[in-house]
């Protein structure tokens, strides 16, 4: 399994309001997960694998797709996935809240509103990505959306009857 991610934490910080002083190690696992959970299902395995190989080897075949249509949903998906965990840390003594003298954690209601706004933005950009891919199928022959798959009406199971 290739765990290469097509954007950096710095890219995410440039596209969102995630602070520059956040620990990169906190966001990194969420970046990979967001790529796999939100971007791969839209692009499909074949196209996503090609994008990753191309990006990993310094290619520019998918540069427009990545920079204009994947970066934004990936950034917001990473933020959405990581936001609940940024204030908390799992330690030997259990789950603890991180805080400082100059800040205060959100209430559950505030967190729900906050996550809702991030999710809404992420969903917007995921729709934009899907629309772009559907409208440009000829440019991305490895792209296959769910509408392209038609179920077969015949069964290939032998039931033992003649």
C-alpha positions in Angstrom: 0.0 0.0 0.0 1.3 3.4 -1.0 0.8 6.0 1.8 2.0 8.9 -0.4 -0.1 12.1 0.0 -0.5 14.5 -2.8 -0.4 17.7 -0.7 1.5 19.0 2.3 0.4 20.2 5.7 1.6 23.7 4.6 -0.7 23.5 1.6 -3.6 22.8 3.9 -2.7 25.7 6.1 -2.6 28.0 3.1 -6.1 26.9 2.0 -7.8 26.9 5.4 -7.6 28.8 8.6 -5.7 26.1 10.4 -3.0 27.8 12.4 0.6 27.7 11.3 1.7 26.8 14.8 -0.2 23.5 14.8 2.1 20.4 15.2 2.5 18.8 11.8 2.5 15.3 13.4 -1.1 15.9 14.6 -2.4 16.6 11.1 -0.4 14.1 9.0 -2.4 10.9 9.7 -5.6 12.8 9.0 -4.3 14.0 5.6 -3.7 10.4 4.4 -7.1 9.3 5.8 -8.9 12.2 4.2 -7.2 11.4 0.8 -8.4 7.7 1.1 -11.8 8.3 2.6 -13.0 11.4 0.6 -10.9 11.9 -2.5 -10.3 8.2 -3.6 -14.1 7.4 -3.7 -14.7 10.3 -6.0 -11.8 9.7 -8.3 -11.9 5.9 -8.3 -9.0 3.6 -7.6 -7.5 3.6 -11.1 -7.4 7.4 -11.4 -6.3 7.9 -7.8 -3.5 5.5 -8.1 -2.3 7.2 -11.3 -2.5 10.6 -9.7 -0.4 9.4 -6.7 2.2 7.8 -8.9 2.4 10.8 -11.1 2.7 13.2 -8.1 5.2 11.0 -6.3 7.5 10.9 -9.4 7.3 14.7 -10.0 5.0 14.3 -13.0 2.7 17.0 -14.1 0.0 15.0 -16.0 -2.6 15.6 -13.3 -1.4 19.0 -12.1 -4.5 21.0 -13.1 -6.8 18.4 -11.6 -4.8 18.3 -8.3 -4.2 22.0 -7.9 -7.7 23.2 -9.0 -10.0 20.4 -8.0 -8.4 18.1 -5.4 -6.4 20.4 -3.1 -9.5 22.2 -1.7 -11.6 19.2 -0.9 -8.6 17.4 0.5 -7.6 20.3 2.7 -11.1 20.7 4.1 -11.5 16.9 4.5 -8.3 16.8 6.5 -9.5 19.7 8.6 -12.9 18.1 9.1 -11.4 14.8 10.1 -8.8 16.2 12.5 -10.7 19.0 14.2 -12.3 16.9 16.9 -8.9 15.5 17.8 -6.8 18.6 17.8 -7.9 19.6 21.3 -7.6 16.1 22.7 -4.6 13.8 23.2 -4.6 10.1 24.0 -2.0 9.5 26.7 -1.1 6.7 29.1 -3.5 8.1 31.7 -6.3 8.3 29.2 -7.9 10.9 26.9 -7.0 14.4 28.0 -7.9 17.9 26.9 -5.1 20.2 25.8 -5.6 23.8 26.8 -3.6 26.9 27.5 -3.9 30.0 29.6 -4.9 32.1 26.6 -7.5 29.9 25.1 -10.7 28.0 26.0 -12.1 24.8 24.4 -15.3 24.9 22.4 -18.5 23.7 23.9 -20.1 20.6 22.3 -22.7 22.9 20.6 -20.0 25.3 19.3 -18.0 22.3 18.0 -21.0 20.9 16.2 -21.6 24.3 14.4 -17.8 24.5 13.6 -17.7 21.0 12.2 -20.9 21.6 10.2 -19.4 24.6 8.5 -16.2 22.7 7.6 -18.2 19.7 6.4 -20.4 22.0 4.2 -17.3 23.6 2.6 -15.7 20.1 2.1 -18.9 18.8 0.5 -19.1 21.8 -1.9 -15.5 21.1 -3.1 -16.1 17.4 -3.4 -19.2 18.1 -5.6 -17.1 20.5 -7.7 -14.4 17.8 -8.2 -17.0 15.2 -9.2 -18.7 17.6 -11.6 -15.4 18.5 -13.2 -14.5 14.8 -13.7 -17.9 13.9 -15.1 -17.6 16.9 -17.6 -14.1 16.0 -18.6 -14.2 12.2 -18.8 -12.3 12.3 -22.1 -9.3 13.9 -20.4 -9.3 11.3 -17.6 -9.9 7.9 -19.2 -9.0 6.2 -15.9 -12.0 7.9 -14.2 -15.0 5.7 -13.7 -18.0 7.0 -11.7 -20.8 4.9 -10.3 -23.1 5.9 -13.2 -20.7 4.2 -15.7 -21.2 0.8 -14.0 -24.3 -1.0 -15.2 -25.4 -4.2 -13.5 -25.7 -7.3 -15.6 -29.2 -8.9 -15.8 -27.8 -12.4 -16.2 -26.6 -14.7 -13.5 -23.3 -16.6 -13.7 -24.2 -18.9 -10.8 -24.9 -22.5 -11.7 -27.8 -23.8 -9.7 -27.7 -27.4 -10.8 -30.9 -27.3 -12.8 -31.2 -28.2 -16.4 
